Amino acid sequence: MAKLSVELQRYFFDEKCASQVTLGDIIDLAGERIFGFLLVILSLPSALPVPAPGYSIPFGILLLLLALQLIIGSKTPWLPKSWLNHSISLDQVQGILKKGIPWLQKIELISRPRLSYICTSFIGRVIIGCAIALMAISMMIPIPGTNTLPAIGIFVTGFGLLDDDGVISLGGLVLCAMGATLSGLILRFGYEGVKGGIELIKNSLTGG
């Protein structure tokens, strides 16, 4: 099975593609990797170092729906037909992928089936689903700082599901925990307060 970065490069850049693509078109690339594929693709725009605006809330809703299906043990995800048929311009998709494919390639270098029961067992998928649900909710909060780290957590956790790599998924769960902590602090103290605290810690460590 071809790596995800290779499939995305081929479909969206190397082959002739329509000016508008749908989520259904993208899902057709997934095959048996459907849950992990969707988690990676839907979290990617918000996980990038320069997030694409406007994606966090609608994609957060989709991610929450997928997480709930993981929790109840679904093997094949269900998404409303209207969402599957919603079109996105090819230029927008290519812009996101130009930034995202290099990150995919870096993770693919170390990804392989390890501790697969974390990704395939019912308990493992329930834990992953709960973590992703919390991160998806955080992504939907319209406050700076509450979507990027949670999205990165979903991205890495979902990538582990792609190759049944429990080690990578565990790393993603750690990032999810960090994202939950950061979002909680921001909700409690405000973005500027948390940002100021981080800067204070950095200065004390560097002697600045």
Secondary structure, DSSP 8 states (H G I E B T S, - for coil): ---HHHHHHIIIIIS---SEEEHHHHHTTTGGGHHHHHHHHHHHHHHSSS--TT-HHHHHHHHHHHHHHHHTT-SS----HHHHT-EEEHHHHHHHHHHHHHHHHHHHTT---BSTHHHHSHHHHHHHHHHHHHHHHHHTS-STTSSHHHHHHHHHHHHHHHTTBHHHHHHHHHHHHHHHHHHHHHHHH-HHHHHHHHHHHHHHHHT-
